[in-house]
Amino acid sequence: MPHQKHFSMHVPRLNNQRGAALILAVLMLATLTLLGISATTTGLIEIDIARNETFHDMAFYEAESGWRHAVSWLDLHPSGVIEHYGSVAAPATFAQAFSVAAAAHPKTVAGQNFAAAIRYIEGSYPPLWGSDYRRLHYRITAAGAGPGGAEARVEVHPGKIFRAEGY
C-alpha cells in the first residue's frame, strides 16, 4: 500500500481565558451606564412635562377666575347690561372693574392674572316666564396667565333673567 500523506489542519484552541472577565465587566459597565443615562433623561423629561402641565393648569384657573369675576360683575347690574365690557387694570371698586373702553382690549385686574371681555349677544323673552321678564344672552371670554408664559382661554355663554316691564 502506498504511503499516504495525512494532512491535518491544526487549529489552535484558545484555552487561555485571561482577559475575558475584563471584557465582560467592561460590556456590563457600558450597558449599565447606558441604562442609567436613559433613565435620567426620561426622568428629566417627565419633570419638564409635569412643570408645564402645572403652569398651564394655573393659567386655566386664572382664566376661570376671570369669567366668574365677569359673571359676578353682571350680577351687580340687575337692570341688564346691553353693551360690551372688558376688565380694566386696578379698579377702584369691584363695580368699576369693567368698562366699555376696555371691551376691545381687557387688561389684568388688580393683581389678578386674568382679563375678561363681556359681549352682549341679544335679549329674548324666556319661555314660561311671561312678557314682563327678559333674558339677556352674553358671551364671556376670559384669558389667564400662568408662570413660564403659560396662557389659557375660556369662553362661557351665560344668561341673565330679570323682571323688566316695558323693557
Helices and strands as residue ranges (DSSP letters): H 20-75, E 85-87, G 94-96, E 98-99, E 114-124, E 133-145, G 147-149, E 151-156, E 159-163
